[in-house]
Amino acid sequence: MITRKLSSEGPKVNVRDVEKLKKLRASSTPLRERLIEDLRFHHFSDGTISQYLSELLHLAAHYWRSPAALTDDDLRSYFNYLQNDCGYSGSSMGVTHAALIFFYGYSCPMPMPFLRIFRRKRDKKLPVVLSHDEVRLGLLRVADVRYRACLTLIYSCGLRISEAVKLEVTDIDAKQGLLHIRHGKGGKPRYVPLPDRTLQLLREMWKKHRHPRWLFPAYRINLRLPSKRYGMQNKPVSGGTIALHFKAALRASGCRKPATVHSLRHSYATHLLEEHVPLFTVKEYLGHSSIGSTMLYVHCTSKIRRSGIGSIEELMRDL
């Protein structure tokens, strides 16, 4: 079967279903509106709402029927298709499963025994971590001061990209050297230390646009001159734009690691642990709910790995 990846947020679909998917995305139904409303009642983020909706649209495109008209056997067959024909990873299967659990549990209550059988298999892998020099060289390659300031802030404060782009001018407490994260994952606010050098860069950047609200407002593009930017929009820059500039800068710096903007957050946590910052302190800076999430970075610290080499060599000396 010929398949292809339609987008980063959706599954691989049969090429014959692409047009069906486009039609579904262009239309609207009461059931879809109910799903979106229910997701908002549960206080899911916009990204999660978009992802869950995309999963339901791909299911509908696969059968060309409303998900409300599907049976338990249909779901079993669909999961076999995703796993065996599309080669879905454990994480991707988990997203699909979570979307269907919500839909058939709340928006369209129906008994689907298969959803109770399925168990998500988490993909176990270590995060991509950049060295301090790789971070520095990558950021130096970002020519636009607005994007460079945003990426520098992400690294120096350990932010998620969604947290960074939504920052407002009033979130900076210059006197105490703190940054207020009001849009953390799960709606959890937190304060993180804001380095003086980053604060100075943010001030220099803000003087170039002076937006009264957004720290990183989006550019306004002159459509008559495609290569020219002028002014700003009354909305924050998109995370996708930041990601594209970081990827290009990292490639220009000569780094070949498969890093993303989120790798800056991983690097921040790892570098703090290497400087002997307590694990629970790093947990609070990152906004983790569980210390187990922060423990992952212990495996990435090169200094900690090297510290045990001498002892290991001593143990193996007489063997």
Residue pairs with C-beta under 8 A, 6 or more apart in sequence:
1 14
1 85
2 14
2 15
3 12
3 13
3 14
3 15
3 85
3 86
4 12
4 13
4 15
5 12
6 12
6 13
6 18
6 21
7 54
9 50
9 51
9 54
10 21
10 54
10 55
10 57
10 58
11 55
11 58
11 82
11 86
11 88
11 92
11 96
12 86
12 87
12 88
13 21
13 58
13 61
13 62
14 62
17 61
17 62
17 64
20 61
20 64
21 57
21 58
21 61
24 57
24 60
24 61
25 57
29 66
31 66
31 67
31 68
31 107
31 108
32 53
32 56
34 107
34 108
35 52
35 53
35 56
35 103
35 107
35 108
36 49
36 53
38 102
38 106
38 107
39 48
39 49
39 52
39 53
39 102
40 49
42 102
42 106
43 187
44 52
45 162
45 185
47 162
51 95
51 99
52 98
52 99
52 102
52 103
55 95
55 96
55 99
55 100
56 67
56 99
56 100
56 103
59 67
59 70
59 78
59 100
60 66
60 67
62 78
62 81
63 70
63 74
63 78
67 100
67 103
67 108
68 108
68 110
72 111
72 112
72 113
72 114
73 114
75 100
75 112
75 114
75 115
76 114
79 93
79 96
79 97
79 114
79 118
82 88
82 92
82 93
82 96
83 93
88 96
89 123
90 120
90 121
90 122
90 123
91 122
91 123
93 118
93 120
93 121
94 120
94 121
94 122
97 115
97 118
97 120
100 112
100 115
101 115
104 110
104 112
104 115
126 296
126 299
126 300
127 262
127 263
127 266
127 296
127 297
127 300
128 257
128 258
128 259
128 260
128 263
128 266
129 263
129 266
129 267
129 270
129 297
129 300
130 138
130 255
130 257
130 259
130 263
130 264
130 267
131 267
132 267
132 271
134 250
134 253
134 255
134 257
135 155
135 264
135 267
137 253
137 254
137 255
138 246
138 249
138 250
138 253
138 255
139 148
139 151
139 152
139 155
139 249
140 253
141 248
141 249
141 250
141 252
141 253
142 148
142 151
142 245
142 246
142 249
144 245
145 204
145 205
145 208
146 205
146 208
146 209
146 216
146 219
146 237
147 237
147 241
147 242
147 245
147 246
148 201
148 205
149 201
149 202
149 204
149 205
149 216
150 164
150 165
150 216
150 237
150 242
151 242
151 245
151 246
151 249
151 261
151 264
152 198
152 201
153 159
153 164
153 167
153 179
153 198
153 202
154 160
154 161
154 164
154 261
154 264
154 265
155 264
155 265
155 267
155 268
156 194
156 195
156 197
156 198
156 268
157 179
157 192
157 193
157 194
157 198
157 268
157 285
158 192
158 265
158 268
158 269
158 272
158 285
158 286
159 181
159 192
159 265
160 184
160 185
160 262
160 265
161 239
161 242
161 243
161 261
161 262
162 183
162 239
163 181
163 183
163 184
163 185
164 216
164 242
165 216
165 236
165 237
165 238
165 239
165 242
166 182
166 183
166 236
167 179
167 181
167 214
167 215
167 216
167 236
168 182
168 213
168 214
168 215
169 206
169 211
169 212
169 213
169 214
169 215
171 179
171 180
171 181
171 182
171 215
172 179
172 180
172 194
172 199
172 202
172 215
173 179
173 180
173 191
173 194
174 194
174 199
177 193
177 194
177 195
177 196
177 199
178 191
178 192
178 193
178 194
179 191
179 192
179 193
179 194
180 189
180 191
181 189
181 190
181 191
181 192
181 287
182 189
184 190
184 287
185 287
186 289
188 287
188 289
190 284
190 285
190 287
192 285
193 285
202 215
206 215
209 217
209 232
211 217
211 232
211 234
213 234
214 234
214 235
214 236
215 236
216 236
216 237
217 232
217 233
217 234
217 235
217 236
217 237
218 232
218 233
218 235
218 236
218 237
218 238
218 241
219 229
219 230
219 231
219 232
219 233
219 237
220 229
220 230
220 231
220 232
220 233
221 228
221 229
222 228
222 229
222 230
239 261
242 261
243 260
243 261
246 260
246 261
246 264
247 260
250 257
250 259
257 263
265 286
266 297
266 300
269 282
269 285
269 286
269 294
269 297
270 297
270 300
270 301
272 281
272 282
272 285
273 279
273 282
273 297
273 298
273 301
273 304
274 301
274 302
274 303
274 304
279 291
279 294
279 295
279 298
280 291
282 294
282 297
283 291
283 293
283 294
286 293
286 294
288 294
298 304
